[in-house]
Amino acid sequence: MKIALVIPNFDPHVGGAERWTWDFAARLLRHGHAVHVVAESFAQGTGTEMRGVVPHVVPRVFGTFRQQRFGFAAAAEKTLRRLDVDVIHDMGHGWHFNVFMPHGGTRGGSMRQNVALWPAGMRWLKHAATTILPRYRTFRELERRQYVPDGSRLFVALSQMVGRDMSRFHAVPDDVARVVYNGIDTQRFSPDHRARHRDRVRRELGVRNEVVFLLVGHNFKLKGVGPAIRAIATLSRERRDVRLAVVGGDRPGRYERLAARLDCPDLVQFVGRTRDSVPYYAAADVYLHPTYYDPCSLVVLEALASGLPVITSRNNGAGELMTAGREGFILDDPANIAAMTDAMRKFLNESFRAAASRAARELAEQHDLERNYREILAVYEDAIRRAPLARRRA
């Protein structure tokens, strides 16, 4: 099969969508498929690590936000129309495809949860901004060109939550919608790495016997770092031996000040951006991800595969895979500090934590990259049956 993958940055270190696309391309190659990648930028080493990928560099457009977004989509379409491929799989940025899989979920679903981050009395202002500001008008215009359910396009949601939002905000019919959860590399992310990394990283973090809660993310506000710090402060007042390690590239200043105001600055450590999160999963005891919105968080799957129990929210599609009380807990509201603290408190029990750790790994093994690959390939086969691209080009 000849497949074109469309994403602005083909680089596994940029974000979750980029990591998934990189890993998926590698698996396609291993299974003997021809892989074309249409992108503005490619990671260094693409030619060796991804030998076999045919890169198509589209020019980066500078200017306004609208010019950048529409510029990439238009340039990608121009390139794609020249390619002889069976499937065009877009990750959420273009409009010329027969398989559309927006890793960021729907703009409507994302905005619904972003509004929840604002104080109740100010949410009207955020709603008003979404109707006035050019940035949001650009998103709406782009989505009008993407969500055209003409029967020849298939729309892949990363979770049931995203599938419902596709139906609600874009009237995507059930017969062209598919739900495929993310998959995870269960060898790269594994409890086996604890022997190599755990003691060293815990020493670097200054951990002794404390239970370490880990949070990995680059948008601290959206991922719930503030509520996580408040929960740690509550446990600290109870004289519990806990620590919070936050890995990610966001600016920590306001959160460091919050920890200081709550009298727990020594219990919260901001590690910064890292190219390899595996050592931190090995050092942690529980993964804490009280996110306000995640279509299907890869970091939650990475944590599960690493044998970490998980506390996340119902706003995370990955939580749909979990059974509350088995691999972890699902919070109805990430801002509910009492509920979060109660879930964290349960994991201070070592035997309970160990049982959840085993269940976490078992769950991750059921959602590995090979299963994800097979499910996406079935979508490709369906898309080809519906409307071969060769016929559409004609």
C-alpha positions in Angstrom: 0.0 0.0 0.0 1.2 3.5 -0.8 0.5 6.0 2.0 1.0 9.7 2.4 1.1 11.1 6.0 0.5 14.8 6.4 1.7 16.7 9.4 3.6 20.1 9.7 6.5 18.7 11.7 7.7 15.2 11.2 9.7 15.1 14.5 9.1 12.8 17.4 10.3 15.4 19.9 7.8 18.1 19.1 4.6 16.6 20.7 2.3 13.7 21.0 0.9 13.8 17.5 4.4 14.0 16.1 5.6 11.1 18.2 2.7 9.0 17.1 3.2 9.8 13.4 6.9 9.0 13.6 6.3 5.6 15.3 3.4 4.8 13.0 5.5 5.6 9.9 8.2 3.2 11.2 5.7 0.4 11.6 4.3 1.0 8.2 7.8 0.6 6.7 8.5 -2.5 8.7 5.3 -4.0 7.2 6.5 -3.3 3.7 4.3 -0.2 2.8 5.5 2.7 0.8 5.5 5.8 3.1 5.5 9.4 1.9 5.5 12.2 4.4 4.3 15.7 3.5 5.6 18.3 6.1 7.3 21.7 6.5 10.1 20.3 8.6 11.8 16.9 9.3 13.7 15.8 12.3 17.5 15.5 12.0 18.3 11.9 11.3 15.1 11.2 9.4 17.2 9.7 6.5 18.8 7.1 8.8 16.3 6.3 11.5 13.4 6.3 9.0 15.2 4.9 6.0 12.5 4.3 3.3 10.3 7.4 4.1 9.9 9.6 1.0 10.0 13.2 2.3 8.1 16.0 0.6 9.0 19.4 2.0 6.4 22.1 1.6 7.5 25.7 2.0 6.8 27.3 5.4 4.5 30.2 5.1 5.2 33.3 7.2 2.7 36.0 8.0 -0.6 36.0 9.9 -1.9 33.0 11.8 -4.4 32.5 9.0 -1.8 32.7 6.3 0.3 30.1 8.1 -2.5 27.7 8.6 -4.1 28.0 5.1 -0.6 28.2 3.5 0.3 24.8 4.8 -3.0 23.2 3.8 -2.8 24.7 0.3 0.8 23.8 -0.2 0.2 20.2 1.1 -2.7 19.8 -1.3 -0.6 20.9 -4.3 2.1 18.4 -3.3 -0.4 15.6 -2.7 -2.2 15.9 -6.0 1.1 15.0 -7.7 1.6 11.8 -5.7 0.5 8.4 -6.8 -0.7 7.0 -3.4 -3.6 4.9 -2.2 -4.3 6.8 1.1 -3.8 10.4 2.2 -3.8 10.4 6.0 -4.0 13.9 7.5 -3.2 14.5 11.2 -5.5 17.5 11.5 -3.9 20.3 9.5 -4.9 20.0 5.9 -8.0 19.6 3.8 -7.0 17.2 1.0 -7.3 13.6 2.3 -9.4 10.5 2.5 -8.5 9.7 6.1 -8.7 12.6 8.7 -7.4 12.0 12.2 -7.2 15.3 14.2 -4.8 14.5 17.1 -5.9 17.7 18.8 -9.5 16.5 18.8 -12.2 19.0 17.7 -11.8 22.7 18.1 -15.3 22.9 19.6 -14.5 20.2 22.2 -11.2 21.8 23.0 -12.8 25.3 23.4 -15.5 23.9 25.7 -12.8 22.7 28.1 -10.6 25.8 27.7 -13.5 27.9 28.8 -13.8 25.8 31.9 -10.3 27.1 32.9 -11.6 30.6 33.3 -13.4 31.9 36.4 -17.2 31.4 36.1 -17.8 35.1 36.0 -15.4 35.6 33.1 -16.3 32.8 30.8 -18.6 35.0 28.8 -15.5 36.9 27.8 -13.8 33.8 26.5 -16.9 32.9 24.5 -17.0 36.4 23.0 -13.3 36.1 22.0 -14.0 33.0 20.1 -16.5 34.8 17.9 -14.4 37.9 17.3 -10.7 37.1 17.2 -9.2 36.2 13.8 -7.5 33.2 15.2 -10.8 31.4 16.0 -12.3 32.5 12.7 -9.4 30.8 11.0 -10.0 27.6 12.8 -13.7 27.7 11.8 -12.9 28.3 8.2 -10.4 25.6 8.1 -12.8 23.1 9.8 -15.5 23.9 7.2 -13.1 22.7 4.5 -12.0 19.6 6.5 -15.3 18.3 7.8 -17.0 17.6 4.4 -18.6 14.1 4.9 -19.1 13.4 1.2 -19.0 9.6 1.7 -15.4 9.3 0.4 -13.7 10.6 3.5 -13.3 8.7 6.8 -12.9 10.6 10.1 -10.9 8.9 12.9 -11.6 9.9 16.5 -9.0 9.1 19.1 -11.7 8.4 21.7 -15.5 8.1 22.1 -15.4 11.6 23.5 -13.9 13.0 20.3 -16.3 10.9 18.2 -19.2 12.5 20.1 -17.8 16.0 19.5 -17.3 15.2 15.7 -21.0 14.4 15.5 -22.0 17.4 17.7 -19.9 20.1 16.2 -19.5 18.9 12.6 -22.4 16.5 12.0 -20.1 13.7 11.0 -22.3 10.7 10.1 -21.7 7.4 12.0 -21.0 5.5 8.8 -17.9 7.6 8.1 -16.7 7.9 11.7 -14.2 5.5 13.3 -12.8 5.4 16.9 -9.2 4.2 17.2 -7.4 4.8 20.5 -3.8 5.6 20.5 -1.3 2.8 20.8 1.9 2.7 22.8 5.4 1.1 22.4 5.3 -1.3 25.3 9.0 -2.1 24.9 10.2 1.5 25.1 7.9 2.2 28.0 8.1 -0.7 30.4 8.6 -1.4 34.2 11.8 -3.2 33.2 13.6 0.2 33.0 13.2 0.8 36.7 16.4 -1.2 37.5 18.4 1.1 35.3 17.0 4.5 36.1 14.9 4.6 39.3 17.5 5.1 42.0 19.6 7.5 40.1 16.7 9.8 39.1 15.2 9.7 42.5 18.5 10.8 44.0 18.6 13.7 41.4 15.1 14.7 42.5 16.1 14.6 46.2 13.6 11.8 46.9 14.1 9.5 49.8 11.1 7.4 50.8 8.4 9.7 49.5 5.7 8.6 47.0 6.4 10.4 43.8 3.5 11.7 41.7 4.6 12.5 38.1 3.0 14.8 35.6 4.3 15.2 32.0 3.0 18.0 29.8 3.9 21.3 28.0 0.7 23.3 28.8 0.7 23.4 32.6 -2.6 25.2 32.9 -4.5 22.8 30.6 -2.9 19.7 32.1 -4.0 20.7 35.6 -0.6 21.5 37.3 -2.3 24.1 39.5 -4.8 21.6 41.0 -2.1 19.0 41.3 0.0 21.4 43.4 -3.0 22.2 45.6 -3.6 18.4 46.2 0.1 17.9 47.1 -0.3 20.8 49.6 -3.3 19.2 51.2 -1.4 15.9 51.6 1.6 17.8 53.0 -0.6 19.4 55.7 -1.5 15.8 56.6 2.2 15.1 57.0 2.1 12.6 54.2 5.4 11.7 52.5 4.7 12.8 48.9 6.4 14.7 46.1 5.3 16.0 42.7 7.7 16.0 39.7 6.5 18.0 36.7 8.3 17.3 33.3 7.6 19.7 30.5 8.6 22.9 28.6 6.1 25.4 30.0 7.2 28.3 32.2 6.9 27.2 35.9 7.1 30.6 37.6 3.5 31.1 38.5 3.3 27.5 39.7 6.4 27.8 41.8 4.9 30.8 43.4 1.7 28.9 44.0 3.6 26.1 45.8 5.4 28.7 47.9 2.1 30.3 48.9 0.8 26.8 49.9 3.9 26.1 52.0 5.1 23.2 49.8 7.8 24.6 47.6 10.2 21.7 48.4 7.6 19.1 47.5 7.1 20.3 43.9 10.0 20.0 41.4 9.9 21.3 37.8 12.3 19.2 35.7 11.9 21.1 32.5 11.8 19.8 28.9 13.4 16.4 28.3 13.9 14.4 25.1 13.4 11.1 27.1 10.7 10.8 29.7 11.4 7.1 30.3 13.8 7.7 33.3 11.1 9.8 35.0 8.4 7.1 34.6 10.9 4.7 36.1 11.5 7.0 39.1 7.8 7.8 39.8 5.2 5.8 41.8 1.9 7.2 40.4 1.1 9.2 37.3 -1.1 12.3 37.9 -2.8 13.9 34.9 -5.8 16.0 35.9 -6.2 17.4 32.4 -9.0 19.8 31.2 -8.8 18.3 27.7 -6.9 15.5 26.0 -8.4 13.5 23.0 -6.4 10.4 24.0 -3.3 11.3 26.0 -0.2 9.4 24.9 1.6 10.2 28.2 -1.1 8.4 30.1 -0.6 5.4 27.9 3.2 5.7 28.4 2.7 5.8 32.2 0.4 2.7 32.1 2.9 0.9 30.0 5.6 1.9 32.5 3.6 0.2 35.2 2.3 3.4 36.8 -1.2 3.7 38.2 -2.9 6.7 36.7 -5.2 9.5 38.1 -6.7 11.4 35.2 -10.0 13.1 34.3 -13.1 12.4 32.2 -11.8 15.1 29.9 -9.1 12.6 28.7 -10.1 10.1 26.1 -7.5 7.7 27.4 -9.5 7.4 30.6 -12.2 5.5 28.7 -9.8 2.6 28.5 -9.4 2.4 32.3 -11.5 0.8 35.0 -11.8 3.1 38.0 -10.2 1.5 41.1 -8.2 -1.0 39.0 -5.5 0.9 37.0 -6.2 4.2 38.7 -9.0 6.7 39.1 -11.0 9.0 36.8 -11.9 12.4 38.2 -15.2 14.0 37.1 -13.7 17.4 37.6 -10.0 18.2 37.5 -10.6 21.2 39.7 -12.1 19.1 42.5 -9.1 19.1 44.9 -10.9 17.0 47.5 -11.6 14.2 45.0 -8.1 14.3 43.6 -6.5 14.2 47.0 -8.7 11.3 48.0 -7.5 9.3 45.0 -3.9 10.2 45.6 -4.3 9.2 49.3 -5.3 5.7 48.3 -2.1 5.2 46.4 0.0 5.9 49.5 -0.9 2.3 50.4 2.0 0.2 48.9 0.0 -3.0 48.4 -2.8 -1.1 46.7 -0.3 0.7 44.5 1.5 -2.5 43.5 -1.8 -4.2 42.4 -2.7 -1.1 40.3 0.7 -1.1 38.8 0.3 -4.6 37.6 -3.1 -3.8 36.2 -1.8 -0.7 34.5 0.8 -2.7 32.6 -1.7 -5.4 31.6 -4.0 -2.7 30.2 -1.2 -1.0 28.2 -0.2 -4.4 26.7 -3.7 -4.6 25.2 -3.2 -1.3 23.4 0.2 -1.6 21.9 1.4 -0.1 18.6 0.7 -3.3 16.7 -3.0 -3.3 17.6 -3.2 0.4 16.7 -1.5 -0.3 13.4 -4.0 -3.0 12.5 -7.0 -0.8 13.3 -5.7 2.1 11.3 -4.9 -0.2 8.4 -8.5 -1.4 8.4 -9.5 2.2 8.1 -7.2 2.6 5.1 -8.7 -0.5 3.4 -12.2 0.9 4.0 -11.2 4.3 2.6 -9.7 2.7 -0.6 -12.9 0.6 -1.1 -15.0 3.8 -0.8 -13.2 6.0 -3.2 -9.8 5.2 -4.7 -7.6 8.3 -4.9 -6.7 7.5 -8.5 -10.4 7.9 -9.4 -10.6 11.2 -7.5 -7.5 12.6 -9.2 -9.1 11.8 -12.5 
